[in-house]
Amino acid sequence: MSYLTIDPTQIPTAKLHGYMQGAIAPRPIAFASTVDAQGNINLSPFSFFNMFSTNPPIVIFSPSRRVRDNTTKHTLENILEVPEVVINIVNYAMVEQASLASCEYPKNENEFVKAGFTELKSVKVKPPRVAESPASFECKVNQVISLGSEGGAGNLIVCEIVLAHFKTEIMDGQNHIDPQKLDAVARMGGDFYCRAHGENVFTVPKPNTKLGIGFDQLPDDVRSSKILSGNDLGRLANIEKLPEATDLMAGRLNQNERHQQAKQLLSKGKVDDAWRVLLSK
């Protein structure tokens, strides 16, 4: 197995930036609206973004210093003047407009206008919300943490959510957010994005309260299978205890045939049936 091994201190920042963005993906997008002290509005997307706490509700995004000329972005400048921001979520229906808003327009240009978005007045903060966004978070800025002074250095904007807005059209019958209806997009490296929709959205049962038996407790023939993948074994090892061996027609199959049949069952989420086949006599 071969690797491309990189020492960050030995390559140009721009090249390191590309490798990091290419591998650390997909990244959710914070579509941040801010205002300066004179009330000028800015709207810009940032993929260095995620949630870090729910009590208090904290999200962080990072407007990095530009790699090519070490300048700072209007979003950061605005937040240092008015420590408030609305973080709007980007979905597939608005991704091209959001990308357009990332253009480096002059400070007095309103990206809501340039990218064709609709301003909605916020309730608790000065910056407006994006009407087209499926979810928006009004935030106060608790802290700005500079990570350096050279091009490419991030500035962590630590935001506390003071009010959240979710369009009812993205909810299911239990008032939970339906990922298919949200249709969120995320950034990859370069010009690449990905869409959380259709077959791209799948479930993996969480072992929150029950301990899985683990790989070490799998039968030797299962653990060393040339047919079952790491994901297959992970699903099999996530049960609480091995089921009892059963006497099924599958017992007439050879080991490879049993593993193939179990793999097909696992692809349909039928873990118990897969185990019955694997342990059949």
FILUMPA-855371 format. One record per residue (C-alpha): y, z, x. Coordinates in pm, whole numbers, padded with zeros to 5 digits, always signed. Layout:
YZX/...
//
This chain:
+00000+00000+00000/+00335-00104+00147/+00682+00042+00091/+01040-00054+00162/+01173+00274+00304/+01550+00318+00319/+01768+00570+00499/+02091+00590+00290/+02298+00639+00604/+02174+00315+00758/+02268+00057+00493/+02601-00043+00332/+02703+00163+00028/+02706-00145-00195/+02345-00224-00107/+02234+00136-00163/+02419+00129-00495/+02210-00171-00602/+01880-00010-00504/+01964+00314-00683/+02076+00140-01003/+01771-00083-00996/+01521+00201-00961/+01689+00484-01154/+01671+00313-01490/+01707+00282-01780/+02028+00483-01804/+02200+00570-02136/+02558+00453-02173/+02859+00677-02234/+03121+00458-02399/+03415+00684-02320/+03751+00673-02498/+04039+00863-02338/+04419+00881-02352/+04681+00948-02087/+04981+01181-02119/+05185+00900-02277/+04916+00830-02538/+04787+00505-02388/+04423+00451-02488/+04139+00351-02259/+03779+00262-02350/+03513+00207-02086/+03130+00227-02051/+02956+00446-01792/+02581+00452-01726/+02592+00755-01497/+02548+00974-01806/+02317+01220-01980/+02289+01550-02170/+02240+01872-01976/+02262+02160-02225/+02249+02221-02599/+02385+02578-02603/+02662+02516-02517/+02630+02142-02595/+02713+01979-02261/+02706+01614-02158/+02812+01478-01820/+02919+01132-01713/+03055+01010-01383/+03331+00754-01321/+03260+00670-00957/+03521+00558-00711/+03497+00179-00675/+03278+00081-00382/+03480-00225-00281/+03826-00066-00249/+03785+00309-00316/+04016+00306-00618/+03965+00534-00919/+03917+00432-01281/+04165+00481-01563/+03914+00702-01746/+03921+00958-01465/+04299+00940-01434/+04341+00993-01809/+04105+01292-01818/+04296+01460-01537/+04609+01426-01756/+04449+01494-02098/+04112+01675-02061/+03951+01531-02374/+03711+01242-02435/+03504+01084-02708/+03163+00965-02592/+03041+00684-02815/+02681+00562-02810/+02620+00190-02756/+02362+00003-02963/+02240-00355-02948/+02486-00482-03210/+02784-00394-02988/+02651-00430-02632/+02838-00753-02549/+03167-00603-02669/+03101-00286-02470/+03038-00495-02160/+03368-00677-02218/+03546-00341-02229/+03431-00276-01872/+03671-00543-01743/+03942-00399-01520/+04235-00453-01755/+04577-00310-01658/+04639+00053-01749/+04860-00029-02047/+04598-00259-02207/+04394-00108-02491/+04025-00201-02457/+03974-00136-02829/+04194-00441-02882/+04063-00647-02590/+03697-00595-02690/+03750-00611-03066/+03661-00253-03157/+03802-00046-03442/+03976+00285-03373/+03884+00586-03586/+04105+00893-03565/+03918+01189-03417/+03926+01531-03582/+03951+01774-03288/+04058+01563-02989/+04329+01307-02916/+04120+01002-02811/+03995+00787-03101/+03633+00718-03187/+03471+00374-03193/+03401+00287-03557/+03122+00046-03461/+02929+00312-03267/+02625+00467-03442/+02704+00810-03293/+03012+00967-03137/+03080+01301-02971/+03427+01451-02960/+03448+01654-02639/+03675+01882-02445/+03647+01850-02068/+03545+02178-01909/+03541+02065-01547/+03585+01765-01319/+03374+01784-01003/+03457+01541-00724/+03150+01444-00517/+03342+01278-00236/+03648+01081-00133/+03491+00752-00021/+03406+00441-00224/+03101+00503-00442/+03159+00878-00472/+03110+01013-00823/+03330+01242-01029/+03125+01454-01268/+03305+01496-01600/+03152+01805-01762/+03212+01768-02136/+03152+02018-02413/+03086+01865-02754/+03318+02011-03017/+03228+01774-03300/+02951+01513-03344/+02941+01217-03582/+02623+01028-03677/+02616+00731-03913/+02379+00806-04200/+02233+00456-04165/+02053+00563-03845/+01880+00858-04017/+01530+00877-04163/+01432+01061-04483/+01437+01399-04307/+01786+01349-04159/+01640+01289-03813/+01767+01004-03600/+01532+00708-03627/+01520+00530-03287/+01446+00198-03456/+01762+00228-03666/+01967+00358-03373/+01867+00049-03169/+02018+00194-02851/+02062-00001-02530/+02056+00125-02173/+02158-00008-01832/+01922-00129-01567/+02020-00273-01228/+02258-00565-01187/+02319-00750-01514/+02003-00614-01676/+01991-00399-01989/+01702-00277-02202/+01674-00225-02577/+01500+00076-02735/+01362-00106-03036/+01040-00246-03182/+00730-00210-02965/+00948-00086-02679/+00966+00249-02861/+00642+00449-02849/+00526+00808-02877/+00357+01036-02625/+00236+01369-02770/+00419+01659-02605/+00201+01943-02469/+00466+02200-02567/+00250+02483-02703/-00104+02380-02610/-00238+02349-02258/-00421+02027-02183/-00748+02061-01991/-00607+01852-01705/-00760+01581-01487/-00972+01830-01295/-01171+01915-01609/-01254+01555-01699/-01620+01455-01657/-01675+01292-01319/-01762+00950-01463/-01446+00951-01675/-01215+01065-01393/-01353+00801-01154/-01357+00522-01413/-01257+00173-01296/-01170+00082-01655/-00964+00374-01783/-00607+00377-01651/-00399+00675-01541/-00230+00671-01882/-00571+00666-02053/-00687+00964-01848/-00359+01147-01911/-00410+01115-02286/-00774+01227-02259/-00676+01526-02042/-00416+01642-02295/-00673+01797-02529/-00720+02177-02540/-01094+02170-02470/-01371+01921-02424/-01542+01833-02752/-01915+01875-02793/-02135+01584-02697/-02244+01379-02997/-02537+01155-03084/-02378+00821-03176/-02471+00455-03163/-02239+00447-02860/-02512+00633-02676/-02694+00300-02655/-02404+00153-02458/-02391+00166-02081/-02111+00355-01905/-01878+00056-01864/-01922-00040-02229/-01843+00315-02339/-01532+00320-02124/-01417-00017-02263/-01466+00104-02619/-01287+00431-02545/-00998+00239-02392/-00960+00031-02708/-00962+00346-02923/-00700+00510-02700/-00475+00206-02738/-00477+00280-03112/-00407+00651-03060/-00759+00756-03161/-00818+01020-02893/-01090+01214-03077/-01288+00896-03142/-01251+00794-02778/-01395+01128-02669/-01686+01093-02912/-01773+00761-02753/-01736+00892-02397/-01954+01198-02463/-02215+01030-02680/-02575+01073-02570/
//
